[in-house]
Every structure is written in structure tokens, then in C-alpha cells.
Amino acid sequence: MDTAETIKQLDRIRLLALVDFLALIPLVICFVIGSDAVKSILGPIHGIGYVGLLYLCAKGAGEGRWGWWFPAIVVVTLGPPGSLIGDIKIRRELEAAGATT
């Protein structure tokens, strides 16, 4: 497995997760206060980000870069939190593997 390509894919996931997280926070606030106008804008943005994260995580799992737990945690946490947790876990594993070789 190509570690550099795995890191590049993790970078894409991290960037998309951060952008999606920035849309998710005000979206949750809007659901609490009931602002429909903002929900109609941020809802689709978060939805696209969520699908993108799920696709990138499933693609990496299908390529054998990480396990299927990664897309599963994205589904369970509704996107950004799970993808950031998975990103950190995989980077630590790659660093540990690099230190032992």
C-alpha cells in the first residue's frame, strides 16, 4: 500500500470534514432556534459534504487503505466527527508503522 497516497486521501477527508463541520455547527444551532431560511441553505451543503465524506472513506476502505469501520463511524456520527476521529487514528497507525520499519 502506498503511504503517500493514503496520506493524500486522508488530507482530502480532513479538509472536507472541516468544511462540513463548519456548516454543521450553525445548522444544529438553526434547528434549535428554528431558523428555516438558514436551514434551507446549510442543510444541502452539509448533505453534500456528508455524502462526499462517506464516498472518500468507503473508497479508501475498498482500496484496502483502512477497514470498513471508517465509513461506518462516519455514518454513525453523521459525518465530520467520525471522519476526523478516523483520520487521527489512521495517521497514528501510519506513524507507528513508519517508526518500526
Backbone atoms as SQL, in Angstrom:
CREATE TABLE atoms (id INTEGER PRIMARY KEY, chain TEXT, resi INTEGER, resn TEXT, atom TEXT, x REAL, y REAL, z REAL);
INSERT INTO atoms VALUES
  (1, 'A', 1, 'MET', 'N', 0.842, -1.175, 0.000),
  (2, 'A', 1, 'MET', 'CA', 0.000, 0.000, 0.000),
  (3, 'A', 1, 'MET', 'C', 0.893, 1.246, 0.000),
  (4, 'A', 2, 'ASP', 'N', 0.535, 2.240, -0.789),
  (5, 'A', 2, 'ASP', 'CA', 1.284, 3.475, -0.920),
  (6, 'A', 2, 'ASP', 'C', 0.907, 4.433, 0.209),
  (7, 'A', 3, 'THR', 'N', 1.839, 4.654, 1.122),
  (8, 'A', 3, 'THR', 'CA', 1.572, 5.509, 2.271),
  (9, 'A', 3, 'THR', 'C', 1.336, 6.954, 1.850),
  (10, 'A', 4, 'ALA', 'N', 2.090, 7.442, 0.874),
  (11, 'A', 4, 'ALA', 'CA', 1.921, 8.828, 0.426),
  (12, 'A', 4, 'ALA', 'C', 0.524, 9.050, -0.141),
  (13, 'A', 5, 'GLU', 'N', 0.012, 8.103, -0.907),
  (14, 'A', 5, 'GLU', 'CA', -1.333, 8.230, -1.470),
  (15, 'A', 5, 'GLU', 'C', -2.387, 8.149, -0.360),
  (16, 'A', 6, 'THR', 'N', -2.147, 7.321, 0.641),
  (17, 'A', 6, 'THR', 'CA', -3.066, 7.234, 1.778),
  (18, 'A', 6, 'THR', 'C', -3.115, 8.568, 2.517),
  (19, 'A', 7, 'ILE', 'N', -1.961, 9.191, 2.711),
  (20, 'A', 7, 'ILE', 'CA', -1.895, 10.493, 3.376),
  (21, 'A', 7, 'ILE', 'C', -2.644, 11.542, 2.550),
  (22, 'A', 8, 'LYS', 'N', -2.480, 11.514, 1.224),
  (23, 'A', 8, 'LYS', 'CA', -3.193, 12.469, 0.371),
  (24, 'A', 8, 'LYS', 'C', -4.707, 12.286, 0.486),
  (25, 'A', 9, 'GLN', 'N', -5.139, 11.038, 0.537),
  (26, 'A', 9, 'GLN', 'CA', -6.576, 10.782, 0.667),
  (27, 'A', 9, 'GLN', 'C', -7.069, 11.229, 2.047),
  (28, 'A', 10, 'LEU', 'N', -6.276, 11.005, 3.074),
  (29, 'A', 10, 'LEU', 'CA', -6.647, 11.478, 4.407),
  (30, 'A', 10, 'LEU', 'C', -6.694, 13.005, 4.456),
  (31, 'A', 11, 'ASP', 'N', -5.789, 13.673, 3.735),
  (32, 'A', 11, 'ASP', 'CA', -5.817, 15.133, 3.674),
  (33, 'A', 11, 'ASP', 'C', -7.115, 15.633, 3.048),
  (34, 'A', 12, 'ARG', 'N', -7.567, 14.954, 1.990),
  (35, 'A', 12, 'ARG', 'CA', -8.835, 15.320, 1.353),
  (36, 'A', 12, 'ARG', 'C', -10.001, 15.134, 2.323),
  (37, 'A', 13, 'ILE', 'N', -9.970, 14.019, 3.039),
  (38, 'A', 13, 'ILE', 'CA', -11.034, 13.739, 4.011),
  (39, 'A', 13, 'ILE', 'C', -11.016, 14.792, 5.113),
  (40, 'A', 14, 'ARG', 'N', -9.835, 15.119, 5.611),
  (41, 'A', 14, 'ARG', 'CA', -9.728, 16.108, 6.687),
  (42, 'A', 14, 'ARG', 'C', -10.260, 17.469, 6.237),
  (43, 'A', 15, 'LEU', 'N', -9.887, 17.901, 5.042),
  (44, 'A', 15, 'LEU', 'CA', -10.338, 19.195, 4.538),
  (45, 'A', 15, 'LEU', 'C', -11.862, 19.223, 4.386),
  (46, 'A', 16, 'LEU', 'N', -12.407, 18.194, 3.764),
  (47, 'A', 16, 'LEU', 'CA', -13.858, 18.130, 3.579),
  (48, 'A', 16, 'LEU', 'C', -14.577, 18.043, 4.925),
  (49, 'A', 17, 'ALA', 'N', -14.001, 17.312, 5.865),
  (50, 'A', 17, 'ALA', 'CA', -14.614, 17.188, 7.198),
  (51, 'A', 17, 'ALA', 'C', -14.645, 18.539, 7.910),
  (52, 'A', 18, 'LEU', 'N', -13.576, 19.301, 7.801),
  (53, 'A', 18, 'LEU', 'CA', -13.540, 20.606, 8.457),
  (54, 'A', 18, 'LEU', 'C', -14.547, 21.570, 7.826),
  (55, 'A', 19, 'VAL', 'N', -14.639, 21.574, 6.503),
  (56, 'A', 19, 'VAL', 'CA', -15.617, 22.425, 5.822),
  (57, 'A', 19, 'VAL', 'C', -17.038, 22.000, 6.196),
  (58, 'A', 20, 'ASP', 'N', -17.281, 20.689, 6.194),
  (59, 'A', 20, 'ASP', 'CA', -18.608, 20.185, 6.544),
  (60, 'A', 20, 'ASP', 'C', -18.937, 20.482, 8.006),
  (61, 'A', 21, 'PHE', 'N', -17.956, 20.401, 8.869),
  (62, 'A', 21, 'PHE', 'CA', -18.160, 20.700, 10.285),
  (63, 'A', 21, 'PHE', 'C', -18.544, 22.164, 10.470),
  (64, 'A', 22, 'LEU', 'N', -17.926, 23.053, 9.679),
  (65, 'A', 22, 'LEU', 'CA', -18.252, 24.473, 9.762),
  (66, 'A', 22, 'LEU', 'C', -19.692, 24.739, 9.326),
  (67, 'A', 23, 'ALA', 'N', -20.229, 23.914, 8.445),
  (68, 'A', 23, 'ALA', 'CA', -21.637, 24.039, 8.058),
  (69, 'A', 23, 'ALA', 'C', -22.553, 23.366, 9.075),
  (70, 'A', 24, 'LEU', 'N', -22.069, 22.315, 9.713),
  (71, 'A', 24, 'LEU', 'CA', -22.894, 21.546, 10.639),
  (72, 'A', 24, 'LEU', 'C', -23.187, 22.309, 11.934),
  (73, 'A', 25, 'ILE', 'N', -22.222, 23.032, 12.450),
  (74, 'A', 25, 'ILE', 'CA', -22.413, 23.739, 13.723),
  (75, 'A', 25, 'ILE', 'C', -23.555, 24.759, 13.636),
  (76, 'A', 26, 'PRO', 'N', -23.526, 25.686, 12.658),
  (77, 'A', 26, 'PRO', 'CA', -24.665, 26.610, 12.596),
  (78, 'A', 26, 'PRO', 'C', -25.975, 25.921, 12.214),
  (79, 'A', 27, 'LEU', 'N', -25.882, 24.816, 11.486),
  (80, 'A', 27, 'LEU', 'CA', -27.097, 24.077, 11.129),
  (81, 'A', 27, 'LEU', 'C', -27.779, 23.518, 12.377),
  (82, 'A', 28, 'VAL', 'N', -26.991, 22.977, 13.281),
  (83, 'A', 28, 'VAL', 'CA', -27.547, 22.459, 14.538),
  (84, 'A', 28, 'VAL', 'C', -28.149, 23.600, 15.351),
  (85, 'A', 29, 'ILE', 'N', -27.471, 24.729, 15.382),
  (86, 'A', 29, 'ILE', 'CA', -27.998, 25.890, 16.110),
  (87, 'A', 29, 'ILE', 'C', -29.323, 26.343, 15.496),
  (88, 'A', 30, 'CYS', 'N', -29.398, 26.333, 14.169),
  (89, 'A', 30, 'CYS', 'CA', -30.634, 26.734, 13.489),
  (90, 'A', 30, 'CYS', 'C', -31.782, 25.782, 13.786),
  (91, 'A', 31, 'PHE', 'N', -31.482, 24.504, 13.933),
  (92, 'A', 31, 'PHE', 'CA', -32.531, 23.554, 14.302),
  (93, 'A', 31, 'PHE', 'C', -33.044, 23.836, 15.706),
  (94, 'A', 32, 'VAL', 'N', -32.151, 24.259, 16.586),
  (95, 'A', 32, 'VAL', 'CA', -32.565, 24.551, 17.959),
  (96, 'A', 32, 'VAL', 'C', -33.418, 25.815, 18.012),
  (97, 'A', 33, 'ILE', 'N', -33.008, 26.854, 17.295),
  (98, 'A', 33, 'ILE', 'CA', -33.753, 28.122, 17.368),
  (99, 'A', 33, 'ILE', 'C', -34.870, 28.201, 16.330),
  (100, 'A', 34, 'GLY', 'N', -34.861, 27.310, 15.348),
  (101, 'A', 34, 'GLY', 'CA', -35.959, 27.240, 14.388),
  (102, 'A', 34, 'GLY', 'C', -35.851, 28.184, 13.204),
  (103, 'A', 35, 'SER', 'N', -34.676, 28.492, 12.749),
  (104, 'A', 35, 'SER', 'CA', -34.494, 29.385, 11.598),
  (105, 'A', 35, 'SER', 'C', -34.539, 28.584, 10.296),
  (106, 'A', 36, 'ASP', 'N', -35.678, 28.641, 9.613),
  (107, 'A', 36, 'ASP', 'CA', -35.859, 27.854, 8.394),
  (108, 'A', 36, 'ASP', 'C', -35.025, 28.359, 7.219),
  (109, 'A', 37, 'ALA', 'N', -34.806, 29.649, 7.124),
  (110, 'A', 37, 'ALA', 'CA', -34.064, 30.208, 5.991),
  (111, 'A', 37, 'ALA', 'C', -32.627, 29.693, 5.966),
  (112, 'A', 38, 'VAL', 'N', -31.990, 29.686, 7.099),
  (113, 'A', 38, 'VAL', 'CA', -30.601, 29.223, 7.167),
  (114, 'A', 38, 'VAL', 'C', -30.538, 27.706, 6.975),
  (115, 'A', 39, 'LYS', 'N', -31.522, 26.994, 7.521),
  (116, 'A', 39, 'LYS', 'CA', -31.556, 25.533, 7.348),
  (117, 'A', 39, 'LYS', 'C', -31.642, 25.151, 5.882),
  (118, 'A', 40, 'SER', 'N', -32.398, 25.914, 5.100),
  (119, 'A', 40, 'SER', 'CA', -32.557, 25.572, 3.689),
  (120, 'A', 40, 'SER', 'C', -31.275, 25.802, 2.891),
  (121, 'A', 41, 'ILE', 'N', -30.366, 26.591, 3.426),
  (122, 'A', 41, 'ILE', 'CA', -29.078, 26.813, 2.761),
  (123, 'A', 41, 'ILE', 'C', -28.032, 25.829, 3.269),
  (124, 'A', 42, 'LEU', 'N', -27.901, 25.727, 4.580),
  (125, 'A', 42, 'LEU', 'CA', -26.851, 24.897, 5.170),
  (126, 'A', 42, 'LEU', 'C', -27.159, 23.407, 5.118),
  (127, 'A', 43, 'GLY', 'N', -28.432, 23.042, 5.104),
  (128, 'A', 43, 'GLY', 'CA', -28.806, 21.628, 5.053),
  (129, 'A', 43, 'GLY', 'C', -28.238, 20.913, 3.834),
  (130, 'A', 44, 'PRO', 'N', -28.470, 21.439, 2.632),
  (131, 'A', 44, 'PRO', 'CA', -27.897, 20.793, 1.445),
  (132, 'A', 44, 'PRO', 'C', -26.366, 20.821, 1.405),
  (133, 'A', 45, 'ILE', 'N', -25.769, 21.897, 1.938),
  (134, 'A', 45, 'ILE', 'CA', -24.300, 21.958, 1.971),
  (135, 'A', 45, 'ILE', 'C', -23.760, 20.833, 2.842),
  (136, 'A', 46, 'HIS', 'N', -24.360, 20.661, 4.021),
  (137, 'A', 46, 'HIS', 'CA', -23.926, 19.572, 4.897),
  (138, 'A', 46, 'HIS', 'C', -24.209, 18.219, 4.248),
  (139, 'A', 47, 'GLY', 'N', -25.346, 18.079, 3.583),
  (140, 'A', 47, 'GLY', 'CA', -25.686, 16.814, 2.922),
  (141, 'A', 47, 'GLY', 'C', -24.671, 16.422, 1.865),
  (142, 'A', 48, 'ILE', 'N', -24.255, 17.390, 1.063),
  (143, 'A', 48, 'ILE', 'CA', -23.240, 17.124, 0.036),
  (144, 'A', 48, 'ILE', 'C', -21.916, 16.757, 0.690),
  (145, 'A', 49, 'GLY', 'N', -21.551, 17.484, 1.750),
  (146, 'A', 49, 'GLY', 'CA', -20.310, 17.172, 2.462),
  (147, 'A', 49, 'GLY', 'C', -20.341, 15.780, 3.088),
  (148, 'A', 50, 'TYR', 'N', -21.481, 15.420, 3.649),
  (149, 'A', 50, 'TYR', 'CA', -21.651, 14.103, 4.270),
  (150, 'A', 50, 'TYR', 'C', -21.481, 12.985, 3.243),
  (151, 'A', 51, 'VAL', 'N', -22.145, 13.144, 2.101),
  (152, 'A', 51, 'VAL', 'CA', -22.040, 12.130, 1.038),
  (153, 'A', 51, 'VAL', 'C', -20.605, 12.054, 0.526),
  (154, 'A', 52, 'GLY', 'N', -19.956, 13.209, 0.394),
  (155, 'A', 52, 'GLY', 'CA', -18.557, 13.229, -0.043),
  (156, 'A', 52, 'GLY', 'C', -17.643, 12.513, 0.938),
  (157, 'A', 53, 'LEU', 'N', -17.834, 12.763, 2.222),
  (158, 'A', 53, 'LEU', 'CA', -17.022, 12.084, 3.247),
  (159, 'A', 53, 'LEU', 'C', -17.252, 10.578, 3.211),
  (160, 'A', 54, 'LEU', 'N', -18.506, 10.209, 3.114),
  (161, 'A', 54, 'LEU', 'CA', -18.827, 8.787, 3.076),
  (162, 'A', 54, 'LEU', 'C', -18.196, 8.123, 1.853),
  (163, 'A', 55, 'TYR', 'N', -18.254, 8.801, 0.711),
  (164, 'A', 55, 'TYR', 'CA', -17.648, 8.260, -0.506),
  (165, 'A', 55, 'TYR', 'C', -16.138, 8.093, -0.343),
  (166, 'A', 56, 'LEU', 'N', -15.451, 9.129, 0.137),
  (167, 'A', 56, 'LEU', 'CA', -13.996, 9.049, 0.272),
  (168, 'A', 56, 'LEU', 'C', -13.575, 7.965, 1.263),
  (169, 'A', 57, 'CYS', 'N', -14.311, 7.844, 2.367),
  (170, 'A', 57, 'CYS', 'CA', -13.975, 6.819, 3.369),
  (171, 'A', 57, 'CYS', 'C', -14.260, 5.418, 2.834),
  (172, 'A', 58, 'ALA', 'N', -15.367, 5.243, 2.120),
  (173, 'A', 58, 'ALA', 'CA', -15.688, 3.933, 1.542),
  (174, 'A', 58, 'ALA', 'C', -14.709, 3.583, 0.428),
  (175, 'A', 59, 'LYS', 'N', -14.305, 4.572, -0.355),
  (176, 'A', 59, 'LYS', 'CA', -13.327, 4.332, -1.427),
  (177, 'A', 59, 'LYS', 'C', -12.008, 3.825, -0.839),
  (178, 'A', 60, 'GLY', 'N', -11.543, 4.475, 0.222),
  (179, 'A', 60, 'GLY', 'CA', -10.307, 4.042, 0.870),
  (180, 'A', 60, 'GLY', 'C', -10.428, 2.648, 1.465),
  (181, 'A', 61, 'ALA', 'N', -11.589, 2.342, 2.033),
  (182, 'A', 61, 'ALA', 'CA', -11.806, 1.001, 2.584),
  (183, 'A', 61, 'ALA', 'C', -11.818, -0.031, 1.464),
  (184, 'A', 62, 'GLY', 'N', -12.450, 0.303, 0.345),
  (185, 'A', 62, 'GLY', 'CA', -12.491, -0.612, -0.796),
  (186, 'A', 62, 'GLY', 'C', -11.114, -0.856, -1.392),
  (187, 'A', 63, 'GLU', 'N', -10.246, 0.149, -1.293),
  (188, 'A', 63, 'GLU', 'CA', -8.873, 0.016, -1.796),
  (189, 'A', 63, 'GLU', 'C', -7.960, -0.680, -0.785),
  (190, 'A', 64, 'GLY', 'N', -8.471, -0.977, 0.388),
  (191, 'A', 64, 'GLY', 'CA', -7.684, -1.655, 1.414),
  (192, 'A', 64, 'GLY', 'C', -6.777, -0.729, 2.207),
  (193, 'A', 65, 'ARG', 'N', -7.010, 0.574, 2.143),
  (194, 'A', 65, 'ARG', 'CA', -6.174, 1.530, 2.877),
  (195, 'A', 65, 'ARG', 'C', -6.495, 1.522, 4.370),
  (196, 'A', 66, 'TRP', 'N', -7.747, 1.225, 4.708),
  (197, 'A', 66, 'TRP', 'CA', -8.198, 1.111, 6.099),
  (198, 'A', 66, 'TRP', 'C', -9.422, 0.215, 6.120),
  (199, 'A', 67, 'GLY', 'N', -9.899, -0.079, 7.300),
  (200, 'A', 67, 'GLY', 'CA', -11.023, -1.000, 7.420),
  (201, 'A', 67, 'GLY', 'C', -12.363, -0.324, 7.173),
  (202, 'A', 68, 'TRP', 'N', -13.388, -1.150, 7.110),
  (203, 'A', 68, 'TRP', 'CA', -14.743, -0.659, 6.883),
  (204, 'A', 68, 'TRP', 'C', -15.312, 0.031, 8.118),
  (205, 'A', 69, 'TRP', 'N', -14.594, -0.010, 9.219),
  (206, 'A', 69, 'TRP', 'CA', -15.013, 0.726, 10.404),
  (207, 'A', 69, 'TRP', 'C', -15.030, 2.232, 10.124),
  (208, 'A', 70, 'PHE', 'N', -14.144, 2.696, 9.212),
  (209, 'A', 70, 'PHE', 'CA', -14.043, 4.135, 8.938),
  (210, 'A', 70, 'PHE', 'C', -15.341, 4.682, 8.320),
  (211, 'A', 71, 'PRO', 'N', -15.849, 4.118, 7.217),
  (212, 'A', 71, 'PRO', 'CA', -17.132, 4.642, 6.728),
  (213, 'A', 71, 'PRO', 'C', -18.277, 4.405, 7.718),
  (214, 'A', 72, 'ALA', 'N', -18.193, 3.331, 8.495),
  (215, 'A', 72, 'ALA', 'CA', -19.251, 3.058, 9.485),
  (216, 'A', 72, 'ALA', 'C', -19.291, 4.146, 10.551),
  (217, 'A', 73, 'ILE', 'N', -18.128, 4.593, 11.005),
  (218, 'A', 73, 'ILE', 'CA', -18.107, 5.643, 12.039),
  (219, 'A', 73, 'ILE', 'C', -18.572, 6.979, 11.461),
  (220, 'A', 74, 'VAL', 'N', -18.342, 7.194, 10.162),
  (221, 'A', 74, 'VAL', 'CA', -18.860, 8.404, 9.522),
  (222, 'A', 74, 'VAL', 'C', -20.389, 8.380, 9.513),
  (223, 'A', 75, 'VAL', 'N', -20.955, 7.226, 9.225),
  (224, 'A', 75, 'VAL', 'CA', -22.422, 7.097, 9.216),
  (225, 'A', 75, 'VAL', 'C', -22.983, 7.327, 10.622),
  (226, 'A', 76, 'VAL', 'N', -22.389, 6.715, 11.612),
  (227, 'A', 76, 'VAL', 'CA', -22.905, 6.785, 12.984),
  (228, 'A', 76, 'VAL', 'C', -22.825, 8.202, 13.547),
  (229, 'A', 77, 'THR', 'N', -21.747, 8.923, 13.235),
  (230, 'A', 77, 'THR', 'CA', -21.564, 10.263, 13.810),
  (231, 'A', 77, 'THR', 'C', -22.077, 11.378, 12.904),
  (232, 'A', 78, 'LEU', 'N', -22.713, 11.015, 11.790),
  (233, 'A', 78, 'LEU', 'CA', -23.266, 11.968, 10.832),
  (234, 'A', 78, 'LEU', 'C', -22.209, 12.817, 10.131),
  (235, 'A', 79, 'GLY', 'N', -21.037, 12.255, 9.939),
  (236, 'A', 79, 'GLY', 'CA', -20.053, 12.901, 9.080),
  (237, 'A', 79, 'GLY', 'C', -18.765, 13.351, 9.726),
  (238, 'A', 80, 'PRO', 'N', -18.617, 14.655, 9.928),
  (239, 'A', 80, 'PRO', 'CA', -17.323, 15.203, 10.318),
  (240, 'A', 80, 'PRO', 'C', -16.692, 14.631, 11.584),
  (241, 'A', 81, 'PRO', 'N', -17.429, 14.456, 12.681),
  (242, 'A', 81, 'PRO', 'CA', -16.746, 13.922, 13.876),
  (243, 'A', 81, 'PRO', 'C', -16.104, 12.552, 13.635),
  (244, 'A', 82, 'GLY', 'N', -16.826, 11.662, 12.994),
  (245, 'A', 82, 'GLY', 'CA', -16.290, 10.325, 12.731),
  (246, 'A', 82, 'GLY', 'C', -15.123, 10.335, 11.776),
  (247, 'A', 83, 'SER', 'N', -15.197, 11.186, 10.759),
  (248, 'A', 83, 'SER', 'CA', -14.103, 11.220, 9.796),
  (249, 'A', 83, 'SER', 'C', -12.849, 11.827, 10.414),
  (250, 'A', 84, 'LEU', 'N', -13.008, 12.787, 11.304),
  (251, 'A', 84, 'LEU', 'CA', -11.828, 13.344, 11.980),
  (252, 'A', 84, 'LEU', 'C', -11.232, 12.345, 12.971),
  (253, 'A', 85, 'ILE', 'N', -12.074, 11.589, 13.657),
  (254, 'A', 85, 'ILE', 'CA', -11.581, 10.537, 14.559),
  (255, 'A', 85, 'ILE', 'C', -10.824, 9.474, 13.758),
  (256, 'A', 86, 'GLY', 'N', -11.409, 9.036, 12.646),
  (257, 'A', 86, 'GLY', 'CA', -10.751, 8.042, 11.801),
  (258, 'A', 86, 'GLY', 'C', -9.455, 8.554, 11.225),
  (259, 'A', 87, 'ASP', 'N', -9.431, 9.808, 10.811),
  (260, 'A', 87, 'ASP', 'CA', -8.220, 10.419, 10.270),
  (261, 'A', 87, 'ASP', 'C', -7.084, 10.364, 11.285),
  (262, 'A', 88, 'ILE', 'N', -7.379, 10.771, 12.509),
  (263, 'A', 88, 'ILE', 'CA', -6.357, 10.771, 13.561),
  (264, 'A', 88, 'ILE', 'C', -5.868, 9.355, 13.838),
  (265, 'A', 89, 'LYS', 'N', -6.795, 8.404, 13.938),
  (266, 'A', 89, 'LYS', 'CA', -6.424, 7.015, 14.226),
  (267, 'A', 89, 'LYS', 'C', -5.527, 6.442, 13.133),
  (268, 'A', 90, 'ILE', 'N', -5.876, 6.660, 11.884),
  (269, 'A', 90, 'ILE', 'CA', -5.096, 6.100, 10.782),
  (270, 'A', 90, 'ILE', 'C', -3.734, 6.776, 10.693),
  (271, 'A', 91, 'ARG', 'N', -3.671, 8.083, 10.867),
  (272, 'A', 91, 'ARG', 'CA', -2.370, 8.777, 10.842),
  (273, 'A', 91, 'ARG', 'C', -1.447, 8.254, 11.938),
  (274, 'A', 92, 'ARG', 'N', -1.995, 8.011, 13.119),
  (275, 'A', 92, 'ARG', 'CA', -1.167, 7.460, 14.210),
  (276, 'A', 92, 'ARG', 'C', -0.658, 6.067, 13.858),
  (277, 'A', 93, 'GLU', 'N', -1.529, 5.247, 13.241),
  (278, 'A', 93, 'GLU', 'CA', -1.099, 3.908, 12.826),
  (279, 'A', 93, 'GLU', 'C', -0.004, 3.975, 11.766),
  (280, 'A', 94, 'LEU', 'N', -0.145, 4.921, 10.826),
  (281, 'A', 94, 'LEU', 'CA', 0.883, 5.078, 9.789),
  (282, 'A', 94, 'LEU', 'C', 2.203, 5.541, 10.384),
  (283, 'A', 95, 'GLU', 'N', 2.140, 6.461, 11.353),
  (284, 'A', 95, 'GLU', 'CA', 3.351, 6.924, 12.013),
  (285, 'A', 95, 'GLU', 'C', 4.016, 5.799, 12.790),
  (286, 'A', 96, 'ALA', 'N', 3.221, 4.995, 13.485),
  (287, 'A', 96, 'ALA', 'CA', 3.767, 3.863, 14.248),
  (288, 'A', 96, 'ALA', 'C', 4.396, 2.847, 13.320),
  (289, 'A', 97, 'ALA', 'N', 3.756, 2.580, 12.191),
  (290, 'A', 97, 'ALA', 'CA', 4.305, 1.611, 11.234),
  (291, 'A', 97, 'ALA', 'C', 5.592, 2.148, 10.612),
  (292, 'A', 98, 'GLY', 'N', 5.638, 3.466, 10.384),
  (293, 'A', 98, 'GLY', 'CA', 6.848, 4.075, 9.817),
  (294, 'A', 98, 'GLY', 'C', 7.996, 4.070, 10.802),
  (295, 'A', 99, 'ALA', 'N', 7.697, 4.163, 12.081),
  (296, 'A', 99, 'ALA', 'CA', 8.740, 4.176, 13.112),
  (297, 'A', 99, 'ALA', 'C', 9.321, 2.787, 13.327),
  (298, 'A', 100, 'THR', 'N', 8.541, 1.754, 13.044),
  (299, 'A', 100, 'THR', 'CA', 9.040, 0.398, 13.274),
  (300, 'A', 100, 'THR', 'C', 9.790, -0.160, 12.077),
  (301, 'A', 101, 'THR', 'N', 9.671, 0.483, 10.910),
  (302, 'A', 101, 'THR', 'CA', 10.382, -0.035, 9.738),
  (303, 'A', 101, 'THR', 'C', 11.669, 0.660, 9.501);
